[in-house]
């Protein structure tokens, strides 16, 4: 399950990248789909257990409150996760924290590659 969630996160972040022609990569691919009637393979769903998708929503919620240092995004700290849990009323189980940590690693790797290129 972890590997499919990792691939899902990579693809979601890639699709949400802004491109030079404007909008996101996903916007661009959906426009191609509408114009041609053929779904680009990049939009094909990644197989992920539905019962774990809520963790991506939790991660996006946490990530939207992330701070930066002027050059890149800062990692989400344990203190920020604890505050989010307290404020949202969600108590994450250890395995859920592991998945969110994995999403965080994918996020930081994705955006560090973008800032280099």
C-alpha positions in Angstrom: 0.0 0.0 0.0 2.8 2.4 0.8 4.3 2.2 -2.6 1.0 2.9 -4.4 0.5 5.9 -2.1 4.0 7.1 -2.9 3.3 6.9 -6.6 0.0 8.6 -6.1 1.6 11.5 -4.3 4.3 11.9 -6.9 1.8 12.0 -9.7 -0.5 14.5 -7.8 2.4 16.9 -7.2 3.5 16.6 -10.8 0.0 17.3 -12.1 -0.3 20.3 -9.9 2.9 21.9 -11.2 2.4 25.2 -12.9 3.7 25.2 -16.5 5.1 28.0 -18.6 2.0 28.3 -20.8 -0.1 29.0 -17.8 -2.2 26.9 -15.5 -1.2 23.5 -14.1 0.0 20.5 -16.0 -3.4 18.9 -15.1 -5.3 21.8 -16.6 -3.3 21.5 -19.8 -3.8 17.7 -20.0 -7.5 18.1 -19.4 -7.7 20.6 -22.2 -6.0 18.2 -24.5 -8.5 15.5 -23.5 -11.5 17.8 -24.1 -10.1 18.9 -27.5 -9.1 15.4 -28.8 -11.6 13.2 -26.9 -8.7 11.0 -25.9 -7.5 10.9 -22.3 -3.8 11.5 -22.0 -2.1 8.5 -20.2 -0.8 10.9 -17.6 -4.3 11.3 -16.3 -5.0 7.6 -15.9 -5.9 6.9 -12.3 -3.2 5.4 -10.0 -4.5 2.4 -8.1 -4.7 3.4 -4.4 -6.8 1.9 -1.7 -9.8 4.2 -1.2 -9.6 3.7 2.6 -6.2 5.4 2.6 -7.0 8.4 0.4 -8.2 10.5 3.3 -4.5 10.7 4.4 -3.7 12.7 1.3 -6.4 15.2 2.3 -4.8 15.4 5.8 -1.4 16.0 4.3 -2.7 18.7 2.0 -4.3 20.4 5.0 -1.1 20.2 6.9 1.0 21.3 3.9 -1.2 24.4 3.3 0.0 25.8 6.7 3.7 25.1 6.0 6.2 27.9 6.4 9.1 28.7 4.0 12.6 30.2 4.3 12.6 32.3 1.2 14.2 29.6 -0.9 12.1 26.5 -0.3 9.4 25.1 1.8 10.2 24.1 5.3 9.4 20.6 6.5 6.3 20.2 8.6 7.4 19.8 12.2 6.1 17.5 14.8 4.8 20.5 16.7 2.8 21.6 13.7 1.4 18.1 13.3 0.4 18.1 17.0 -1.2 21.5 16.7 -3.1 20.4 13.6 -4.4 17.3 15.4 -5.5 19.4 18.3 -7.3 22.0 16.1 -8.8 19.5 13.7 -9.9 17.0 16.3 -8.1 14.2 14.4 -5.8 11.8 16.3 -3.5 10.2 13.9 -2.4 6.6 14.5 1.3 5.7 14.2 0.8 4.1 10.7 -1.1 7.2 9.5 1.8 9.4 10.7 4.2 7.1 8.8 2.2 7.6 5.6 2.0 11.4 6.1 5.8 11.4 6.7 6.2 9.6 3.4 4.1 12.1 1.6 6.3 14.8 3.2 9.4 13.2 1.9 7.9 13.0 -1.6 6.8 16.6 -1.4 10.2 17.9 -0.3 12.0 15.9 -2.9 9.6 17.1 -5.6 10.0 20.7 -4.8 13.8 20.5 -4.2 14.2 19.1 -7.8 12.1 21.9 -9.2 14.1 24.6 -7.5 17.4 23.1 -8.9 16.1 22.9 -12.5 
